Amino acid sequence: MFQNFARRAVEDKVYKVTYLDNLKMFEFGPIFIGNFRIYEEEYTIDLKNSSLITADVEIEFQEETTVFQIDKDFITLEPGCRGKLTISAAPAEVGIHNSVLLFCVKDNPEIITINIGCSGVVPVVEILPLTKQIEYGKLLLYRREDDRFIVKNDSILPIMWKIRNSQEFMEDFIIAQTSGIVPRQDNQVVPVTYIACRVGVISHKTLTIDIYDADGRGEPMLIDTLYLSAECYDVMVECAYENPAETYLNYGNVKVNSTVVREMYLLNRGKYNIYFK
């Protein structure tokens, strides 16, 4: 009946859509909670009539449930034939959810039962650094500076992250990845390089990161932001001469063994101090 089968459940191991024989339970495992069954998970079981007569089977849950659903409540199986039943689970609240599925075969007093379980969970994700600030400082024109942010997934399930406004950063930054999937209890480092190609100040430019389930379904489960700051400056130096009409040092006629001094001036038109030698 179940393709995924474990004879004995191992403690602390996460089982997904698996029948646990020692617990006599089909376990959907952890599922992110959400409205409108947005993170619904399905599993199709195979039913076989091994008898010599036609079997009419009524299928229902022992108690009313909004977490679990089946795609049909009646099925007819000819002798030696197979049928399929799809079970789905979609918790709306955090915690463990259990139900019992009943198979009632016409003219057979024995009712077949299957225990079904799942657990509703929420994403636990951090975007590092915790300060939410990435500061590149002051860079000379045409220089570059590397930094990074980290997507840390402490959830029991994998998650997908996606930068919502990556197009806004294309002129000044190189972002190695704009989306990715982070396994459970893992993290991903995403390099972000500032390219100082335009003179000016970038102050707390907002980078928005959306967190989804691994399949990217529905609206973001979480939204986080980082603030990027940087400054690109240029060195602007002018030379000034004693005679404004000339663009060179004119020493004129100099007598042998005599010394003539001319002065020139370096004018710093930039924002910051410069050094020369």
Beta strands, then each sheet from edge to edge (+ up, - down):
strand 1: 5-6
strand 2: 18-20
strand 3: 25-32
strand 4: 41-48
strand 5: 55-61
strand 6: 68-70
strand 7: 74-77
strand 8: 82-89
strand 9: 95-105
strand 10: 111-121
strand 11: 125-128
strand 12: 133-140
strand 13: 144-153
strand 14: 159-163
strand 15: 173-175
strand 16: 179-182
strand 17: 186-195
strand 18: 200-213
strand 19: 222-233
strand 20: 237-241
strand 21: 264-268
sheet 1: 1+ 2+ 3- 10- 9+ 5- 7+
sheet 2: 4+ 8- 6+
sheet 3: 11+ 13- 17+ 15-
sheet 4: 12+ 19+ 18- 14+ 16-
sheet 5: 20+ 21-
end
